[in-house]
Amino acid sequence: MKHYIIGHQKPDLDSAVAAIALAKFFSLIGDQTGTPVLADPINPETEFIFQKFNQSPPPLLNAKQIKNEDRIILVDHNEIDQRLPNLNPDLISGIIDHHKANLNFNQPISIDIKPWGSTNTIIFFKFKNRDLKPDQSLARLMLSAILSDTVGLNSITTTGKDREAVTELKILAQIENVNTLTLEIFKAKSNINTLTPEQIVKNDYKIFDFPKKTFIGQLETVEQAEIIANHKTELIEAMGQLKQTEGVELIFLAITDVLKLNTKLLIIGEAEKQIAEKAFGQTVQNSLLDIGAKLSRKKEIAPPIEKAFGLIYYSNHA
């Protein structure tokens, strides 16, 4: 019997590191042996951090490798569409996450969901509450993951707990300048040179069960203007193809400038235009909607889009 710890599909840095951190926590408290795994290969940003600190990412897992006696702990996600494909939900024994819950299980499970900026912040406080400390190597990964998920502590999702975790992890990690590390992370996020347009759109995305199934991708970058100028047409084409292959009714790509603190939504069609304009109160121009200093997909992008479905429905039936 194995206890696998796994993040969401298309794992970001927070998801990949959370699996490792939770496995280490379990080993220190002698609770159970956790095996960190990935649902998909890591993205360039995550690869950069693991290479920078000479660490290896978890191995890939598919549902066929899981036996009926095994158990699964989900980190950094909870919704069905974000889980490992074909995962038997009856094998899920626990969830640690910082996203809105959308759950329906046949039996009770352990759930730890907190409205903090990073799953690694939640796991760090599990260490702290047991008077335990991650070692230097793990502290460096966890620090990087929190900085990534909170956009250098600038996202609206950032809490006092995230700042406290960064302050303490910085010491454990022996990182003198957090701002330098943050800039390195931002630059790694911006490295799309080796990615196809489809890979760029799918580099960091989630599919939401709104009234219409909606794909929201997000590209965090320090080169927003250059990406839009040089890649907009091919990204729109890739989004159109993904709309079909992913079986979604709407698709958006948020291109977020993490230095200028600005996000522009890439809009591919009339359905997306109607929802986006209703959600953010702005006008689409040249397939782009400037939504200002909204950095968090979880709190500032997805919720207004979800609310817009209801606003359009009621205006049409008033």
Secondary structure, 3 states (H helix, E strand, C coil): CCEEEECCCCCCHHHHHHHHHHHHHHHHHCCCCEEEEECCCCCHHHHHHHHHCCCCCCCECCHHHCCCCCEEEEECCCCHHHCCCCCCHHHEEEEEECCCCCCCCCCCCEEEECCCCCHHHHHHHHHHHCCCCCCHHHHHHHHHHHHHHCCCCCCCCCCHHHHHHHHHHHHHHCCCCHHHHHHHHHHHHHCCCCCCHHHHHCCCEEEEECCCEEEEEEEEECCHHHHHHHHHHHHHHHHHHHHHHCCCCEEEEEEEECCCCEEEEECCCHHHHHHHHHHHCCCCECCEEEEECCCCHHHHHHHHHHHHHHHHHHHHCC
